[in-house]
Amino acid sequence: MSIQMGAFDTRTGLTITGHIFAAEKGDYYDLPDDVPISEGA
């Protein structure tokens, strides 16, 4: 099961713990340096 984070109306308190598939990201995305980045899964 997966749920889109935009489906929530209120704050969830969740934080990003990592980025996956960063090699496929668009060049218009900036990924923060304080979160681990994986080029693939």
GIUR-V871969 format. One record per helix or strand of 3 or more residues. SS is the DSSP state (@ for helix, = for strand). FROM is the first residue (numbers start at 1). TO is the last residue. Records with the same first field share a line. If there is no record, write none. Layout:
SS = FROM-TO / FROM-TO
This chain:
@ = 5-7 / 22-24
